[in-house]
Amino acid sequence: MREVAGKVAFVTGGASGIGLGLAKVLVRAGMKVVLADLRQDHLDEALAWFRGQGHLAEVLGLRLDVTDRTAYAQAADAAERAFGKVHLLVNNAGIGLLGPLKLAGYSDWDWGLGVMIGGVINGIQTFLPRILAHGEGGHIVNTSSMAALIPINNAAIYVTCKAAMVGLSEVMRGELAADGIGVSAFCPGPVQTNIRESGRTRPEALKAGSGYAELERQLEQRANSPLWMDPVECGERILAGIRRNDLYILTHREFKEGASQHYEALLASFPDEPVDTARAQNIRYLLGNPVFAEEIGKKRKK
Ligand SMILES: NC(=O)c1ccc[n+]([C@@H]2O[C@H](COP(=O)([O-])OP(=O)(O)OC[C@H]3O[C@@H](n4cnc5c(N)ncnc54)[C@H](O)[C@@H]3O)[C@@H](O)[C@H]2O)c1
């Protein structure tokens, strides 16, 4: 989606942090932006900021819990009523759900997977048919994390969800290219956001049985470091990635060596034995995906 001016974006978790940083960048680039967010206080603050900049007409704030499928369809209807066809879906809403696996309860898993996988699926199921129906193409960004490329301890639920975003985006990429829909997995490192307040959005019904209540309280006290990336810079990098139709939008160079070691460990684990050529022929369709060669080619040309 090289041309974004005049088009419409739907950003979940769009009223805070990375989502809001991106919304500011998209509005500056001439887009209309729907900020879909669970927190009314974040929506109020975000809309006040756009009003102050004289850009209130370019944004629509909608209260939405991405896990609620009926509400999601209603939000998509409201977005289309306000601004017309949606071209860009950013599945960004997420929570900083961290803690040792030993403490995790089913309610922690249900909350994490519900928002960070279920919410993304709901976004795709809601908007993909609509983007296909208008036939003008578009782009879908699925927010992952550097934690998907370098899984770390005490992040089992988070990493499960964010690693899923990488695989999901890679599959979507190949399947949707013919429809003119680009897909990116967005993997940021630390950004100065409000993610420490995630516990405030935990549904009442998923409080009982959680092993993470104390950790959520502690996380809320964690200050953002000024060394972490600014959300608007992050948004600029996302928009550049959308325009280039990058498969992966990576923000922090610091993670490259760790990621390289991760994939080296994986490659080093293949059995050291000859390829069975008959079997390889039989399962050829499993042995590669053109999206990777395309991406490598694109990066080499740069
Ligand atoms: N901040 C970082 O360092 C960092 C790093 C890697 C990845 N991420 C990812 O970036 C995304 C954005 O996070 P952020 O850091 O900007 O956090 P943030 O808390 O500042 O913003 C997230 C927004 O999502 C909203 N939200 C939470 N649950 C929701 C739900 N069920 N439905 C709708 N909205 C919901 C929150 O109300 C909040 O306004 C997340 O997916 C997060 O996992 C963040």
The ligand as an ORCA input file, in Angstrom:
! r2SCAN-3c Opt
* xyz 0 1
  N       5.704     -1.471     24.652
  C       6.578     -2.332     24.213
  O       7.758     -2.252     24.576
  C       6.187     -3.454     23.273
  C       7.183     -4.291     22.777
  C       6.808     -5.324     21.917
  C       5.492     -5.464     21.540
  N       4.547     -4.632     22.046
  C       3.172     -4.842     21.607
  O       2.657     -3.634     21.094
  C       1.244     -3.612     21.222
  C       0.801     -2.284     21.790
  O       1.229     -2.205     23.143
  P       1.712     -0.860     23.840
  O       3.049     -1.147     24.384
  O       1.501      0.280     22.951
  O       0.735     -0.839     25.117
  P      -0.326      0.222     25.652
  O      -0.864     -0.397     26.894
  O       0.244      1.593     25.752
  O      -1.444      0.226     24.538
  C      -2.249     -0.893     24.302
  C      -3.699     -0.473     24.193
  O      -4.455     -1.667     23.935
  C      -5.662     -1.563     24.663
  N      -6.232     -2.893     24.891
  C      -5.850     -3.819     25.792
  N      -6.670     -4.885     25.735
  C      -7.599     -4.617     24.773
  C      -8.713     -5.311     24.264
  N      -9.080     -6.503     24.752
  N      -9.435     -4.731     23.278
  C      -9.102     -3.513     22.789
  N      -8.065     -2.797     23.256
  C      -7.318     -3.351     24.239
  C      -5.303     -0.867     25.962
  O      -6.437     -0.247     26.541
  C      -4.249      0.129     25.491
  O      -4.851      1.402     25.254
  C       0.890     -4.834     22.060
  O       0.441     -5.863     21.214
  C       2.196     -5.200     22.719
  O       2.258     -6.555     23.051
  C       4.861     -3.631     22.896
*
